[in-house]
Amino acid sequence: MSGRAKKIAYRIVELLLVLFAAAGVFFMFYTAFKADVLRDPLSISICVVGFLVLYPVATVLLHETGHLVFGSVVGLRFYSFSIRFLQIGRGGKVCLKHNPDFAGKTVMLPKKERGVRGKLIVFALGGAIFNLIYGCVFLLLYFFVPQTPVMLLFESLAPLSLFEGLLALYPAELSAGKTDGKIVLEQIKNTPDARVMRAVLTAQGILITGSYLDVSREMIFETPVVREDDLLFLSLIQLRWQYCYFCGEKEEALSQIERLRTLCDYTDNEEIFCDVAWGLAVLGGNREGAEEFLTENRIQPSPIVRVALYREGEEEVLREIERELAVGIKALKEKMLMDSRSA
């Protein structure tokens, strides 16, 4: 099946699940109204207003909490937790950041290399499992427990929670990334994409408490070939240039920067563009080329790039370094700042 056909199949499944979920919610409210559970304006307001308030976040929150719980159980390290506009990072750092590509996202990283494959499978399944448990439990309560307006409010979310869980298990690759089902399937089959994912996530996890010297070269250089438009491949190349730079391999680091530059058409991540600009200016000694690159792509230079290009923004970089909780990234930024001053 071609990529286009797979996306069409996913949208058909999504539409069918939406119709079933909507029919389920309508059935619940209709039967409750007929049974006089919703017999006055207050009870109707509780259910209708509560549903409209809870629906945009409740099933997504439940799904991401499932990832968080299952990831913690298998020993993954918490990195970030996002719901709609709210993002919570390591150390309790909270920020408001809108990402139109997804409603929620939980990032957890391996602490070491052993057993990563199984842990990622459990982590990826956690969200759907939470959705399915909630949906099944509250459907049973709906049919076997006397209804109240408040109970009906939570029961009416059950069809939507089942929709969220079942759709997440469908294996597909979308513009926002791979579904949980796709990730699980690839890890079970141990595909090249799955091996690159493990390499990237494991390296990133090591950098939370260690440095690039603790990352084995084989981990990020001896990986299978994957599509260059895969976001994980971008992360892999980014890790490679940073590793080489930190280890003093300037020429190889610049080579990886040039490779990263050719991949910028596949992303709108400004961090990637700023990495390329910094590498061109500091490692390649081409400040004019770095400025031209940023201008062509309409990217505002990050503080560290401004230090390299214009000798300004150092105080902001120092504040970023002070706030950085990942030991390896902090050390990398300190080295980049030192070299930016003398570029």
N, C-alpha and C positions, 0 to 999 in steps of 0.2 A: 504494500500500500504506500502510495506517495505521501510526501509531507502535506500536500494540500488536502488529499483525501483523509488523512488522519485528523487534520484540524476540522474538517467538515463533520467527520464522525463524532468528534468531541462536542461540537456545537449541537449536534442532534441529540446526543445523550444529555447534554446540559439542558436543552429545551424540554425534553421529556421529564427530567427530574424536577425542573421548575414547575411544570404543569401539575405534576403529582403533588408537589409540596403546596402549591397554591390551592389545589382542590382539597387537600387535607386541612389546611387552615380554615378555608371557607366552611367545610363540613363541621368542624369543631364549633365555630361561632354560630352557625345556623342551628345546630342541634341544641346548643346551650340556650339560644334565644327561645327555641320552641319549648324547652324544658323549664323556662322561667328562671334560669340561672342569671340571665341578664334582664332583670325585670324593672330596673329603674335607671335614671340618667347617671347616677353615681357609679353603679356597677359597669354600665356600658363605657363610661369615660375611663374607668380603671383599666379595662381590657384594651380598648381601642388606642388610647393615648399611650399606655404602657407598652403595647405591642409596637407602635410606631417609634417609640424611644429606644426600646431594647433591641429590636430587630437588626438595625445597622451594625451593632457591636457585639451582641450576645453570642451568636454562633461563631463569629470570628474569634472572640475572646476565649470561648470554650476550646476551639480548635488549637489556638496557639498555646493555651495552658496545657493541653495534652502533649504537645511537643516538649514543652518545658519540663513537665513532670517525668515523662518517659526518658528524656535526655538526661535528667538528673539521676534517675534510677540506674542507668547504665554507666554513669560516671563521666558524662560529657561536661565541659566547662561552659558556664553561661557567658554569653558575649553581649547579646542585645535582644530586646523584646519590643515589637512594634504593633500597635493597633491604631488603624486610621492615621490620625495626626500625631499621636503620642508615641514617643520612643524612649525606652528605658535602657540605659547601657550599663556597663560594668561600673561598680562603685556607686550605684544608685543615681547616676547622671541622667537627668530627665530633660528632654527637649521636644519641641513641637516641630515636626518635619513631615511634610506631605509627600507621599510617593504614590502617584496615580496608577502605578503598575500593579500594586497589590493592596489588599485591605488589611492584611496582617502578616507579620514575619517574625520568626524566632530563629536566632542564630546561636548555635552551641558548637564548641570546638573540642576535638580530642585532646586529652592531656598527654598522651603518649601514642606510639605507633601500634601497639598491640591491640588486636581485636576491633579495629576501627570499622571494618566492614559490617559486622553484626550490630555494633552500636548505632551506626547510621541507619540501618534498616529499622531498628526498634524506634529510634528517634523520629524517622519519617512516618511511621505508622501511628505514632502517639496521638496526633491531632485528629485523624479520622476515627480512631478508637474512642476518644472522648466524645466526639459528635454522635457516634452510633450508640454509645451507652446512654447518653442523655436522651436521645430520640426514643430508644426502646423503652427506657424506664418511664418516661413521662407519657408515652402512648398507653402503657399498661395502667398508669395511674388514671388516665382519662377514662378508660373503659371500666375500671374496677373500683374506683374511689369516688365518693360523692363530690360533686363539683362545687366550687366557689369561684367568684370572679377572679380572685388572686391566683388560685390554682389553675384556672383556665388560661390566664395570661402566660404562665410558664409552660403549660401543656401545649399551647398554640405554637410555641417555638420548636416543638419536637419534629414536625415534618420538615422544617427548614434546617434543623440540625442534621437530620438524616440526609437531606439534600447536600449539605456541605461535606459531610463525611464520605458519602458515596462518590460524589464528583471528584473529591481529592484523591480517591483510590484509582480513578480512571487514568491509565498511563498515557500522558500526552505532553508535548512540548509546546509552550505558548510563548508569546512575546515577553511575558513577565518571567518566564523560566519554566522549569519542569515541574509537573505535578508530583505530589508525594508518591503516587502510584508508579510514575515513571522512574523516580529515583530508586524506589524499592526494587523494581524489576531489573534495572541496570545493575544494582549492587548484587542481586541474586545471580544474574548472568555473568557478573564480573567483567563488564564491557570496558573498552578503553576509556570511555567517559567516566565510568565509575572509578577506575584506578586514578585518573587525573583528579577527580573530586577528592578522593582520600588523600592524595599527596598534598593538594592545596590546603585542605582543611587541617591536616595534621601539622603542616609547616606553620600555618597561622596560629594554631593552638600552642605550639612550642614557643612562639614569639611572645606569648602572653607573660610567661615567667622566665624565659631564657633569651638567648641572642641568636643571631644568624649563625654563629659558630656552633650552636647546638643542633642546627638543621643539617642533616647529611646531604652532601652534594647529589648523591644518587636519588634521593627522594624527589627532587624537583627537576633534575636533568635527565634521568633515565625513566622517562614516562612514555607511554604509547602515543601515537599520533591521533589527534582529534581535530575536529573542524575548527578552523581559525576564527570563525564568527561566534564560537561558544564563549560565553562570559567567563567560564572557568579557565579557558585557554589564556584570556587576557590577564586573569589573576596569576596564572602560572608564569607568564612572561614578566609580569611586574615583580613577582617574587625572585625570579632569576636575576634581573638587573640589580635589585637591592642586595641580594646575596653576594653577587660578584663585587659590587661596589664596596660593601662592608668588609669583604675579605681582601680588598686591595687589588682586585683584578680589573683595573680601569678599562682596558681595551675591550674585554669581554662584556663589561657592564655597558659600555657605549654601544656595542653590537646589539645587545638586548634592547637598549633604548630605541635604536633604529628599527628593530623588529616591532617593538611596541608602537612606534609611529605609523607603521603600515597597517596596524589594526584599528586605528582610531575611527575609521569609517563605521565600525561595528558598535560603537558605544557613544553615549553622551555624558559619560562619567568625567567630570572636570578634573578629578584627581589624576586620572590617566594622562590627560592632556598636559597637566602641570608637571607630572613626572617627566614626560618627554621634553618639555621646555627646559626644565632644570638640567636634565642630562645633556641637552644640546649646549646650554650655556656654560655649565661647570665642567662636565667631562669632555665635551667636544670643543670647548673654547669658542663657541659660535653664538655670541649674545644676539647679534642681529638676526640670525636664523631662528633663534628661540622667540624673539619678539614677533617676527613675521609669522611664525607658526601659530602663536596665540591669536594674533590679529586675524589671520585667515579663518580661524575656527571660532572667532568671537568668544574667546575664553578670557575671563579676568584672571590675572596671575595670582596664585596663592601667596601667602606671606613669605614662604621660603624662596619662591621664585622671584619675588620683588627684591629680596635681599641680594640674590645673585645678579639681577639685571640692573637695579636702580640704587642698591645700597640703602634700602628703606624697608621698614616692617619688621626689624629685628626684635623689637619688644613683643610684638604679637607672636612671633615664632617662639620666643622664650616662654610666653604664657601657654602656648600649645604644648610645649615640651613638659612644662610643669604639670599640666592637666592629664597628660598621656599616662594611662595605667599599664599599658603593655610594655614590659621591660625591653623587649627587642626593638620595638618601634621607637621607643624613647631614645635608645642608644643610636639608632639609625638617624633620627632627626638631629641629634646633637652633632653627629659627624657631618651631616649635610650642611648644617649651619656653619660649622667651622670652615668647610671648604667653600661655602658661598661667600664668606667674607673676603676670601683671597682670590676669588674667581676673576 
